[in-house]
Amino acid sequence: MKSSKATNTQRKIAVSKYMLMGAIFSTCGATTAFASTEGVAKTDRVYVQTSDNATIMLLNQGDSIQVTGKRGELYQISTGGIDNLYVGAEYIDLLGEADFPDLDELDRLAAEAAAAAEAEAIAAALAAIEAEAAEEAAKEAPAEVAAEALEAPIEEYEVEKVSEASEAQASSEIYGVVASSNGLNFRTGASQSASVITALENGYAVDIISVGDEWTKVSVDGKTGYMATEFLTIKQGKKPAQSAAPASSKGDKFVSYAKQFLGTPYVWGGTNLNRGVDCSGFVYSVYRHFGITLNRSSSSMVSNGYRVKKADLQKGDLVFFDTSGANNGVISHVGMYIGNGQIIHSASGKVRGVSISSLNEAYYSRTYVTAVRVL
């Protein structure tokens, strides 16, 4: 049985950890001022949308707006007294020098800074609490010690350490089991905006590193990441031997589902698989059907998963292109690999809407940039 002193120390550690995390997040919430740039609509009927893709107005050619940031293929704008709206960058002419932030880059830097600050602050707090506990224990030690105890201090110390090690080993014999019929995302960080390493099927068991109220740190096939605590069942004992479902079998499911929407029209900013999708909206919606949330634009979607060579493509991999003219590696189009050198994507050229194309076609061979694997 653990002593009341040990329990109190654990409580202090937990309370300090959450207080520090609150302070870190409030600090990271501070904003940095950037200059906005005036822009005008190039054409009529330019859709203006909210961050959740709801269209709230249309711009006509020559209409003026304030550009306050950029996220992938979209400009963040302010117009009509409303902030945090989005339009396609290709439909806007900038009238001044671009002095607005790259929002995706700011999000990434903020997440990295928060993670580093949290780790440093928690480590410092734990060290301080452990030092306080050791000082209190020294004060409470008896003034006189029996002579026989003085003769063998090392032996008693080793016995105590062995006991602590056994207790730690017993408490670490836990694992988690995915408890979601749609599977569960395994992410690089403890946030919905963190990149998805892979998605694990219902019933898959993972090694537990630490359990939090919202996020649990786990290890899967030697990789460390985070999963939502509410969709994990924590169990005691030895984790059963298993392996994740092969990516190829998962890819077949994604390809089969995606092919159901061949012919869906191309709609800029669209995410409705039946009524209209753009290139990233199509891939985003297919993956979302299987419980995997990707970044919304093609240029930011490339940061999901990990890079794979063109020769190693598997079904379900995301394939990226630079369709702006000269291929300088700027991501402007995405599709999903379906095997046999083919991709399924929502095209906006001569063939419009969800269709299948060959990577061996001159156009796609010339504009190909890279591929990533999320499954």
Sine and cosine of phi, psi and omega as CSV:
sin_phi,cos_phi,sin_psi,cos_psi,sin_omega,cos_omega
0.00,0.00,0.69,-0.73,-0.02,-1.00
-0.97,0.24,0.58,-0.81,0.01,-1.00
-0.96,0.29,0.35,-0.94,0.03,-1.00
-0.90,0.43,-0.51,0.86,0.02,-1.00
-0.90,0.44,-0.69,0.73,0.01,-1.00
-0.90,0.43,-0.66,0.75,0.00,-1.00
-0.89,0.46,-0.68,0.74,0.01,-1.00
-0.89,0.46,-0.64,0.77,0.02,-1.00
-0.89,0.46,-0.68,0.74,0.01,-1.00
-0.88,0.47,-0.64,0.77,0.02,-1.00
-0.89,0.46,-0.67,0.74,0.03,-1.00
-0.87,0.50,-0.67,0.74,-0.01,-1.00
-0.89,0.46,-0.73,0.68,-0.03,-1.00
-0.89,0.46,-0.72,0.69,-0.01,-1.00
-0.89,0.47,-0.71,0.71,-0.01,-1.00
-0.88,0.47,-0.63,0.78,-0.02,-1.00
-0.87,0.49,-0.74,0.67,-0.05,-1.00
-0.94,0.33,-0.55,0.83,0.07,-1.00
-0.90,0.44,-0.66,0.75,0.00,-1.00
-0.92,0.40,-0.65,0.76,0.00,-1.00
-0.89,0.45,-0.63,0.77,0.03,-1.00
-0.89,0.46,-0.67,0.74,0.01,-1.00
-0.91,0.42,-0.64,0.77,-0.01,-1.00
-0.89,0.45,-0.74,0.67,-0.05,-1.00
-0.91,0.42,-0.59,0.81,0.02,-1.00
-0.92,0.39,-0.58,0.82,0.04,-1.00
-0.92,0.39,-0.68,0.73,-0.02,-1.00
-0.93,0.37,-0.28,0.96,0.00,-1.00
-0.97,0.23,-0.15,0.99,0.01,-1.00
-0.89,0.45,0.59,-0.81,-0.06,-1.00
-0.96,-0.26,0.43,-0.90,0.05,-1.00
-0.93,-0.37,0.71,-0.71,-0.06,-1.00
-0.99,0.16,0.71,-0.71,0.09,-1.00
-0.78,-0.63,0.44,-0.90,0.05,-1.00
-0.98,0.18,0.60,-0.80,0.09,-1.00
-1.00,-0.04,0.26,-0.97,-0.04,-1.00
-0.77,-0.63,0.68,-0.74,0.01,-1.00
-0.97,0.24,0.61,-0.79,0.06,-1.00
-0.64,-0.77,0.32,-0.95,0.04,-1.00
-0.75,-0.66,0.48,-0.88,0.02,-1.00
-0.95,0.32,0.72,-0.69,0.01,-1.00
-0.97,0.23,-0.53,0.85,-0.12,-0.99
-0.70,-0.71,0.10,-1.00,0.13,-0.99
-0.98,0.19,0.31,-0.95,0.10,-1.00
0.84,0.54,0.78,0.63,0.11,-0.99
-1.00,-0.01,0.87,-0.49,-0.07,-1.00
-0.95,0.33,0.72,-0.69,0.12,-0.99
-0.93,-0.37,0.84,-0.55,-0.13,-0.99
-0.81,-0.58,0.38,-0.92,0.11,-0.99
-0.99,0.13,0.07,-1.00,-0.03,-1.00
-0.91,0.41,-0.32,0.95,0.05,-1.00
-0.98,-0.21,0.42,0.91,0.14,-0.99
0.94,0.35,0.38,0.93,0.07,-1.00
-1.00,-0.01,0.83,-0.55,0.01,-1.00
-0.98,0.22,0.81,-0.59,-0.05,-1.00
-0.89,-0.45,-0.24,0.97,0.03,-1.00
-0.25,-0.97,0.15,-0.99,0.06,-1.00
-0.83,-0.56,0.61,-0.79,0.12,-0.99
-0.98,-0.18,0.58,-0.82,0.12,-0.99
-0.96,-0.29,0.30,-0.96,-0.07,-1.00
-0.82,0.58,0.78,-0.62,0.02,-1.00
1.00,-0.06,-0.20,0.98,0.04,-1.00
-0.89,0.46,0.67,-0.75,-0.08,-1.00
-0.99,-0.13,0.62,-0.79,0.04,-1.00
-0.64,-0.77,0.21,-0.98,0.13,-0.99
-0.95,-0.31,0.86,-0.50,0.03,-1.00
-1.00,0.02,0.86,-0.52,-0.10,-0.99
-0.93,-0.38,-0.11,0.99,0.01,-1.00
-0.01,-1.00,0.11,-0.99,0.04,-1.00
-0.69,-0.73,0.70,-0.72,0.06,-1.00
-0.74,-0.67,0.99,-0.17,-0.02,-1.00
0.91,0.41,-0.85,-0.52,-0.04,-1.00
-1.00,-0.01,0.09,1.00,-0.09,-1.00
-0.91,-0.42,0.57,-0.82,0.20,-0.98
-1.00,-0.09,0.70,-0.72,0.20,-0.98
-1.00,0.07,0.76,-0.65,-0.12,-0.99
-0.74,-0.67,0.21,-0.98,0.14,-0.99
-0.78,-0.63,0.80,-0.60,0.00,-1.00
-0.43,-0.91,0.56,-0.83,0.03,-1.00
0.88,0.48,0.43,0.90,-0.01,-1.00
0.99,0.16,0.12,0.99,-0.02,-1.00
-0.92,-0.39,0.77,-0.64,0.01,-1.00
-0.98,-0.18,0.13,-0.99,0.11,-0.99
0.84,0.55,0.69,0.73,0.13,-0.99
-0.97,-0.25,0.24,-0.97,-0.09,-1.00
-0.71,-0.71,0.60,-0.80,0.12,-0.99
-0.66,-0.75,0.36,-0.93,0.06,-1.00
-0.93,0.37,0.78,-0.63,-0.05,-1.00
-0.87,0.50,-0.50,0.87,-0.06,-1.00
-0.93,0.36,-0.25,0.97,-0.04,-1.00
-0.99,-0.16,0.10,1.00,-0.09,-1.00
-0.84,-0.55,0.72,-0.69,0.16,-0.99
-0.99,-0.16,0.80,-0.60,0.05,-1.00
-0.99,0.11,0.72,-0.70,-0.02,-1.00
-0.99,-0.12,-0.25,0.97,0.00,-1.00
-0.78,-0.63,0.01,-1.00,0.01,-1.00
-0.93,0.37,0.69,-0.73,-0.03,-1.00
-0.95,0.31,0.97,-0.22,0.00,-1.00
-0.83,-0.55,0.57,0.82,0.01,-1.00
-0.94,-0.35,0.34,-0.94,-0.12,-0.99
-0.99,0.16,0.43,-0.90,0.23,-0.97
-0.99,0.10,0.96,-0.29,-0.15,-0.99
-0.92,0.40,-0.58,0.81,0.03,-1.00
-0.89,0.45,-0.65,0.76,0.00,-1.00
-0.92,0.38,-0.64,0.77,0.03,-1.00
-0.89,0.46,-0.66,0.75,0.03,-1.00
-0.87,0.49,-0.69,0.72,-0.04,-1.00
-0.91,0.42,-0.71,0.70,-0.01,-1.00
-0.90,0.43,-0.63,0.77,0.01,-1.00
-0.90,0.43,-0.65,0.76,0.00,-1.00
-0.91,0.42,-0.66,0.75,0.01,-1.00
-0.91,0.42,-0.68,0.73,-0.01,-1.00
-0.90,0.43,-0.65,0.76,0.00,-1.00
-0.91,0.43,-0.67,0.74,-0.01,-1.00
-0.90,0.43,-0.69,0.73,-0.01,-1.00
-0.92,0.40,-0.67,0.74,-0.01,-1.00
-0.91,0.41,-0.64,0.77,0.00,-1.00
-0.90,0.44,-0.72,0.69,-0.02,-1.00
-0.88,0.48,-0.68,0.74,-0.02,-1.00
-0.93,0.38,-0.67,0.74,-0.04,-1.00
-0.93,0.37,-0.66,0.75,-0.01,-1.00
-0.92,0.39,-0.64,0.77,0.02,-1.00
-0.88,0.47,-0.67,0.75,0.01,-1.00
-0.91,0.41,-0.65,0.76,-0.01,-1.00
-0.92,0.40,-0.68,0.73,0.01,-1.00
-0.89,0.45,-0.66,0.75,0.01,-1.00
-0.89,0.46,-0.66,0.75,0.00,-1.00
-0.92,0.40,-0.65,0.76,-0.01,-1.00
-0.93,0.38,-0.66,0.75,0.02,-1.00
-0.90,0.44,-0.62,0.78,0.03,-1.00
-0.91,0.42,-0.63,0.77,0.02,-1.00
-0.91,0.42,-0.67,0.74,0.00,-1.00
-0.90,0.44,-0.64,0.76,0.01,-1.00
-0.91,0.41,-0.63,0.78,0.02,-1.00
-0.91,0.41,-0.67,0.75,0.02,-1.00
-0.90,0.43,-0.64,0.77,0.00,-1.00
-0.91,0.42,-0.62,0.79,0.01,-1.00
-0.91,0.41,-0.60,0.80,0.01,-1.00
-0.92,0.39,-0.56,0.83,-0.06,-1.00
-1.00,0.07,-0.10,1.00,-0.02,-1.00
-0.92,0.40,0.60,-0.80,-0.01,-1.00
-0.88,0.47,0.59,-0.81,-0.03,-1.00
-0.92,0.39,-0.54,0.84,-0.03,-1.00
-0.91,-0.42,0.65,-0.76,0.01,-1.00
-0.85,-0.53,0.67,-0.74,-0.01,-1.00
-0.87,0.49,0.56,-0.83,-0.06,-1.00
-0.86,0.51,-0.64,0.77,-0.04,-1.00
-0.91,0.41,-0.47,0.88,0.03,-1.00
-0.94,0.33,-0.57,0.82,-0.01,-1.00
-0.93,0.35,-0.40,0.92,-0.06,-1.00
-0.96,0.28,-0.39,0.92,-0.07,-1.00
-0.67,-0.74,0.84,0.54,-0.03,-1.00
-0.93,0.38,-0.54,0.84,-0.05,-1.00
-0.93,0.37,-0.65,0.76,-0.03,-1.00
-0.89,0.46,-0.71,0.70,-0.01,-1.00
-0.91,0.41,-0.61,0.79,0.01,-1.00
-0.89,0.46,-0.67,0.74,0.00,-1.00
-0.91,0.40,-0.63,0.78,0.03,-1.00
-0.89,0.46,-0.67,0.74,0.00,-1.00
-0.89,0.46,-0.68,0.74,0.00,-1.00
-0.91,0.41,-0.62,0.78,0.03,-1.00
-0.89,0.46,-0.67,0.74,0.01,-1.00
-0.88,0.47,-0.71,0.71,0.02,-1.00
-0.89,0.46,-0.65,0.76,0.00,-1.00
-0.89,0.45,-0.65,0.76,0.00,-1.00
-0.90,0.44,-0.67,0.74,0.00,-1.00
-0.90,0.44,-0.67,0.74,0.00,-1.00
-0.90,0.43,-0.64,0.77,-0.01,-1.00
-0.90,0.43,-0.67,0.74,-0.01,-1.00
-0.90,0.43,-0.66,0.75,-0.04,-1.00
-0.95,0.30,-0.39,0.92,-0.03,-1.00
-1.00,0.08,-0.08,1.00,0.00,-1.00
-0.98,0.19,0.88,0.48,0.05,-1.00
-0.75,-0.66,0.39,-0.92,0.07,-1.00
-0.51,-0.86,0.23,-0.97,-0.02,-1.00
-0.90,-0.43,0.51,-0.86,0.03,-1.00
-0.83,-0.56,0.78,-0.63,0.02,-1.00
-0.88,0.48,0.80,-0.60,-0.02,-1.00
-0.85,-0.53,0.88,0.47,0.01,-1.00
-0.55,-0.84,0.83,-0.56,-0.05,-1.00
-0.90,0.44,-0.40,0.92,0.02,-1.00
-1.00,-0.04,0.08,1.00,-0.08,-1.00
1.00,0.10,0.04,-1.00,-0.08,-1.00
-0.60,-0.80,0.70,-0.71,0.01,-1.00
-0.95,0.31,0.68,-0.73,0.10,-0.99
-0.96,-0.29,0.94,-0.34,-0.20,-0.98
-0.94,-0.33,0.30,-0.95,0.01,-1.00
-0.97,0.25,-0.37,0.93,-0.02,-1.00
-0.61,-0.79,0.16,-0.99,-0.04,-1.00
-1.00,0.06,0.91,0.42,-0.03,-1.00
-0.30,-0.95,0.53,-0.85,0.06,-1.00
-0.91,0.42,-0.38,0.93,0.00,-1.00
-1.00,0.04,-0.12,0.99,0.02,-1.00
-0.93,0.36,0.50,-0.87,-0.02,-1.00
-0.89,0.45,0.58,-0.82,0.03,-1.00
-1.00,0.05,0.86,-0.52,0.06,-1.00
-0.97,0.25,-0.74,0.67,0.07,-1.00
-0.24,-0.97,0.13,-0.99,0.09,-1.00
-0.91,-0.42,0.75,-0.66,-0.04,-1.00
-0.97,-0.25,0.62,-0.78,-0.08,-1.00
-0.97,0.25,0.34,-0.94,0.05,-1.00
-0.83,0.56,0.75,-0.66,0.01,-1.00
1.00,-0.06,-0.13,0.99,-0.01,-1.00
-0.96,0.29,0.69,-0.72,-0.05,-1.00
-0.99,-0.17,0.64,-0.77,-0.03,-1.00
-0.78,-0.63,0.43,-0.90,0.08,-1.00
-0.98,0.19,0.74,-0.67,-0.01,-1.00
-1.00,-0.02,0.77,-0.64,0.11,-0.99
-0.99,-0.17,-0.76,0.65,0.07,-1.00
-0.40,-0.92,0.55,-0.84,-0.05,-1.00
-0.94,-0.34,0.79,-0.62,0.08,-1.00
-0.90,-0.44,0.14,-0.99,-0.01,-1.00
-0.89,0.46,-0.66,0.75,-0.05,-1.00
-0.95,-0.32,-0.57,0.82,-0.07,-1.00
-0.77,-0.64,0.63,-0.78,0.05,-1.00
-0.90,-0.44,0.77,-0.63,0.03,-1.00
-0.99,0.13,0.81,-0.59,-0.10,-0.99
-0.72,-0.69,0.21,-0.98,0.09,-1.00
-0.83,-0.56,0.77,-0.64,0.00,-1.00
-0.76,-0.66,0.90,-0.44,0.02,-1.00
0.77,0.64,0.66,0.75,0.06,-1.00
1.00,0.09,-0.08,1.00,0.03,-1.00
-0.98,-0.20,0.64,-0.77,0.01,-1.00
-0.97,-0.23,0.69,-0.72,0.00,-1.00
-0.26,-0.97,-0.33,-0.94,-0.10,-0.99
-0.73,-0.68,0.53,-0.85,0.07,-1.00
-0.68,-0.73,0.47,-0.88,-0.01,-1.00
-0.91,0.42,0.83,-0.56,-0.09,-1.00
-0.87,0.49,-0.60,0.80,-0.09,-1.00
-0.91,0.42,-0.32,0.95,0.00,-1.00
-0.96,-0.28,0.32,0.95,0.07,-1.00
-0.87,-0.49,0.71,-0.71,0.14,-0.99
-0.98,-0.17,0.86,-0.50,-0.04,-1.00
-1.00,0.04,0.79,-0.61,-0.03,-1.00
-0.81,-0.59,0.43,-0.90,0.06,-1.00
-0.99,-0.17,0.46,-0.89,0.02,-1.00
0.91,-0.40,-0.18,-0.98,-0.04,-1.00
-1.00,0.05,0.75,-0.66,0.00,-1.00
-0.89,0.46,0.74,-0.67,0.01,-1.00
-0.91,0.41,0.56,-0.83,0.03,-1.00
-0.94,0.35,0.68,-0.73,-0.01,-1.00
-0.20,-0.98,0.09,-1.00,0.12,-0.99
-0.61,-0.79,0.49,-0.87,-0.01,-1.00
-0.91,0.41,0.46,-0.89,0.04,-1.00
-0.86,0.52,0.68,-0.73,-0.02,-1.00
-0.82,0.57,0.63,-0.77,-0.01,-1.00
-0.86,0.51,-0.55,0.83,-0.04,-1.00
-0.90,0.45,-0.65,0.76,0.00,-1.00
-0.93,0.36,-0.59,0.81,0.08,-1.00
-0.92,0.40,-0.65,0.76,-0.02,-1.00
-0.87,0.50,-0.59,0.81,0.03,-1.00
-0.86,0.52,-0.64,0.77,0.00,-1.00
-0.91,0.42,-0.68,0.74,-0.02,-1.00
-0.91,0.42,-0.69,0.73,-0.02,-1.00
-0.90,0.43,-0.71,0.71,-0.01,-1.00
-0.87,0.50,-0.66,0.75,0.00,-1.00
-0.93,0.37,-0.69,0.72,-0.05,-1.00
-0.88,0.47,-0.60,0.80,-0.05,-1.00
-0.92,0.39,-0.32,0.95,0.01,-1.00
-0.90,0.44,-0.33,0.94,-0.13,-0.99
-0.94,-0.33,0.31,0.95,0.11,-0.99
-0.84,0.55,0.75,-0.67,-0.01,-1.00
0.99,-0.11,-0.21,0.98,0.07,-1.00
-0.86,0.51,0.75,-0.67,-0.09,-1.00
-0.92,0.40,0.40,-0.92,0.09,-1.00
-0.99,0.16,0.81,-0.59,0.08,-1.00
-0.72,-0.70,0.87,-0.50,-0.02,-1.00
-0.87,0.49,0.76,-0.65,0.00,-1.00
0.98,0.19,-0.01,1.00,-0.08,-1.00
-0.98,0.19,0.56,-0.83,0.06,-1.00
-0.75,-0.67,0.18,0.98,0.01,-1.00
-1.00,-0.02,0.93,-0.37,-0.11,-0.99
-0.91,0.43,-0.29,0.96,0.01,-1.00
-0.99,-0.16,-0.54,0.84,-0.09,-1.00
-0.98,-0.20,-0.49,0.87,0.01,-1.00
0.25,-0.97,0.66,-0.75,0.00,-1.00
-0.58,-0.81,0.50,-0.86,0.22,-0.98
-1.00,-0.05,-0.10,-0.99,-0.14,-0.99
-0.89,0.46,-0.76,0.65,-0.02,-1.00
-0.96,0.28,-0.53,0.85,0.04,-1.00
-0.89,0.45,-0.58,0.81,0.02,-1.00
-0.91,0.41,-0.79,0.61,-0.02,-1.00
-0.90,0.44,-0.68,0.73,0.01,-1.00
-0.83,0.55,-0.71,0.71,-0.07,-1.00
-0.96,0.29,-0.57,0.82,0.06,-1.00
-0.90,0.45,-0.74,0.68,0.00,-1.00
-0.92,0.40,-0.61,0.79,-0.01,-1.00
-0.89,0.46,-0.54,0.84,0.05,-1.00
-0.84,0.54,-0.51,0.86,-0.01,-1.00
-0.99,-0.15,0.26,0.97,0.08,-1.00
0.99,0.11,0.24,0.97,0.00,-1.00
-0.94,-0.34,0.86,-0.52,0.00,-1.00
-0.99,-0.16,0.88,-0.47,0.02,-1.00
-0.98,-0.18,0.25,-0.97,0.17,-0.98
-0.89,0.45,0.43,-0.90,-0.20,-0.98
-0.99,0.16,-0.61,0.79,-0.05,-1.00
-0.99,-0.13,0.40,-0.92,-0.03,-1.00
-0.89,0.46,-0.60,0.80,-0.04,-1.00
-0.93,0.36,-0.50,0.86,0.04,-1.00
-1.00,-0.02,-0.39,0.92,0.00,-1.00
-0.91,0.42,-0.42,0.91,-0.03,-1.00
-0.91,0.41,-0.28,0.96,0.02,-1.00
-1.00,0.09,-0.13,0.99,0.09,-1.00
-0.98,0.21,0.59,-0.81,0.03,-1.00
0.94,0.33,-0.46,-0.89,-0.01,-1.00
-0.66,-0.75,0.46,-0.89,-0.11,-0.99
-0.93,0.37,0.60,-0.80,0.10,-0.99
-0.74,-0.67,0.46,-0.89,0.01,-1.00
-0.96,0.27,0.44,-0.90,0.00,-1.00
-0.87,0.50,-0.58,0.81,-0.01,-1.00
-0.95,0.32,-0.29,0.96,-0.06,-1.00
-0.96,-0.28,0.27,0.96,-0.06,-1.00
-0.86,0.51,0.65,-0.76,0.10,-1.00
-0.83,-0.56,0.33,-0.94,0.01,-1.00
-0.84,0.55,0.72,-0.69,0.00,-1.00
1.00,-0.10,-0.20,0.98,0.04,-1.00
-0.92,0.40,0.52,-0.86,0.05,-1.00
-1.00,-0.03,0.73,-0.68,-0.07,-1.00
-0.87,-0.49,0.75,-0.66,-0.15,-0.99
-0.88,-0.47,0.53,-0.85,-0.07,-1.00
-0.69,-0.72,0.40,-0.92,0.15,-0.99
-0.94,-0.34,0.99,-0.16,-0.08,-1.00
-0.98,-0.17,0.28,0.96,-0.07,-1.00
-0.99,0.16,-0.13,0.99,-0.01,-1.00
0.71,-0.71,-0.99,-0.13,0.06,-1.00
-0.98,0.21,0.83,-0.56,-0.05,-1.00
-0.96,0.27,0.99,-0.13,0.06,-1.00
-0.93,-0.37,0.32,0.95,0.10,-1.00
1.00,0.05,0.10,1.00,0.04,-1.00
-0.99,0.17,0.85,-0.53,-0.07,-1.00
-0.97,0.26,0.81,-0.59,0.03,-1.00
-0.67,-0.75,0.01,1.00,0.00,-1.00
-0.43,-0.91,0.54,-0.84,0.01,-1.00
-0.62,-0.79,0.55,-0.84,0.10,-0.99
-0.62,-0.79,0.00,-1.00,0.01,-1.00
-0.87,-0.50,0.76,-0.65,-0.02,-1.00
-0.95,0.30,0.72,-0.69,-0.04,-1.00
-0.87,-0.49,0.15,0.99,0.01,-1.00
0.99,-0.15,0.28,-0.96,0.05,-1.00
0.83,0.56,0.56,0.83,0.06,-1.00
0.95,0.32,0.37,0.93,-0.06,-1.00
-0.86,-0.51,0.42,-0.91,0.10,-0.99
-0.80,-0.60,0.43,-0.90,0.17,-0.99
-0.92,-0.40,0.72,-0.69,-0.11,-0.99
-0.36,-0.93,0.22,-0.98,0.11,-0.99
-0.98,-0.17,0.95,-0.31,-0.11,-0.99
-1.00,-0.08,0.46,-0.89,0.00,-1.00
-0.84,-0.54,0.22,0.98,-0.02,-1.00
-1.00,-0.06,-0.68,-0.74,0.01,-1.00
-0.87,0.50,-0.67,0.74,0.13,-0.99
-1.00,-0.09,0.89,-0.45,-0.06,-1.00
-0.95,-0.30,0.60,-0.80,0.05,-1.00
0.99,-0.11,-0.11,-0.99,-0.06,-1.00
-0.94,0.33,0.86,-0.52,-0.07,-1.00
-0.48,-0.88,0.12,-0.99,0.01,-1.00
-0.92,-0.38,0.72,-0.69,0.02,-1.00
-0.75,-0.66,0.34,-0.94,0.01,-1.00
-0.99,-0.14,0.71,-0.71,0.07,-1.00
-0.91,0.41,-0.27,0.96,-0.01,-1.00
-1.00,0.10,-0.18,0.98,0.08,-1.00
-0.86,0.51,0.57,-0.82,-0.06,-1.00
-0.83,0.56,-0.67,0.74,-0.07,-1.00
-0.90,0.43,-0.75,0.66,-0.05,-1.00
-0.96,0.26,-0.46,0.89,0.10,-1.00
-0.93,0.37,-0.62,0.78,-0.04,-1.00
-0.96,0.28,-0.56,0.83,-0.10,-0.99
-0.99,-0.13,-0.05,1.00,-0.01,-1.00
-0.87,0.49,0.72,-0.69,0.01,-1.00
-0.92,-0.40,-0.83,0.56,-0.07,-1.00
-0.25,-0.97,0.01,-1.00,0.06,-1.00
-0.57,-0.82,0.48,-0.88,0.07,-1.00
-0.75,-0.66,0.42,-0.91,0.02,-1.00
-0.90,-0.43,0.82,-0.57,0.03,-1.00
-0.97,-0.26,-0.53,0.85,-0.06,-1.00
-0.95,0.30,0.00,0.00,0.00,0.00
